[in-house]
């Protein structure tokens, strides 16, 4: 006799699967995302405790015996009043006790504010944040495979793109607006282009000290007044206060003093190049960068004890065959990771460069160069990983499409930073037991697998993981073209960071803004 009993319909199962798929596709709350800003690194320790101590002692010796030249008179007055010694040769020397005293005053656990309050960066311990930086003078045209001069619109577009990228946590000006010829107007328009493009924290620099006050006026307008600005400064000053080896950059120091008085956080940036403006040995390049930044700590805290300052050891690498910079090298990755350990030794918020490609285009060379240093920086617990996305040609070129691809790359780097959680649940013995003894013999449908799909694993936005067959059926999608499409989509939409029209009109009446309204 034939059994005519109707088999259970599979529709409900399908509906359940669809519901689970919809739940997995929904945006996750920030606290359960598999990766996010401010996760703690520090698993990678290239330097032993003894080696860190040797670097520290040598840096102190360099400051005491060699000192630093060319401080402006205002800096000389502030630092000698605290115990620095001005020699007959014009060099300021720093007794170790003075350095230790200033380190005791230095700000720790800094928060870099965002304009909307949703993207604040807490720089404490080994919390890791990735972002842009640099002063590229060219844009990469991925279609024409050529370079052109960067413009203010390019900068604004970069800010708008960063605003939409989950794994790029801050925007430090990555390029120079070559079409704004007056330096004062360039500095002011740079702030406008960045702040109207993203609500994330922004870093910028100033060409001359006199350009700082009008920029602060603009920031007061954007913030809603001076008190609001000082309570939550959402722009910091990237300040190359030294010209390696061991010289102060006089004008930049004066810029820094203006920024400190205005309540703006500063990045103390020492950017020597190993084998050229810094010693060729990796350890020696770290020593010089540390010594220069320690002098910066003395400088800042002599003027305003506890002012928020980032310990910006940024030593770069030379290709010693040619003298050219090699930001995509393994040596660069080592330098950055070693500097991160020195920041942690001092207990200071720190930043350094990673993610630079020597490659001219977003190709395979760029991929390995960018990933190597970004992962090592994150694993070392570097607080602020600058130049992490979009930079090419050893900082001479910036690429919007590479910035977008970098969001995927940094997502994978952040997953490495997060590491491996070992708990009773993640060891999965009971799941193994249920699967292997009387179970299906695989984990694809287990509650544990489904529960961890979104919180344990990260999936790329642009990168392709399909099989060759699926790839062919999907018309062989191209990585660069996908990045172009996402860029165009972002730039076609209204930016959430744009200013209120009344505020925008007021800014334009006071300043010569070059971007169209």
Protein Blocks (a to p, Z undefined) as FASTA:
>chain_A
ZZfbdcddfklmmmmmmmmmmmmmpccdfklgfbdehiaehkbcfbafklmmmmmmmmmm
mmmmnopghiafklmmmmmmnopacdfkopacddfklmmmmmmmpcghiacddfkopmcc
cdehjbccdddedjdfbdcdfklopaddddfklmmmmmmmmmmpmklmbdcdfbdcfklm
blklmmmmmmmmmmmmpccdcddddfbfklmmmmmmmmmmmnopaklmmmmccbdcdddf
bccehiacfklmmmmmmmmmnopacdddddddehilgcfblklmmmmmmmmmmmmmmmmm
mmmghiacddddfbdcddfknopacfkbmklmmmmmmmmmmmmmnopacdddehiafbfb
dcfklmmmmmmmmmmmmmnopabaghkbopahhhpaccfklmmmmmmmmmmmmmmmnopa
ddfklnommmmmmmmnopaoiaklgmklmmmmmmmpccdfkbccbdfklmmmnopaafkl
mmmmmmmmmmmpccfkbccfklmmmmmmmpccfbdZZ
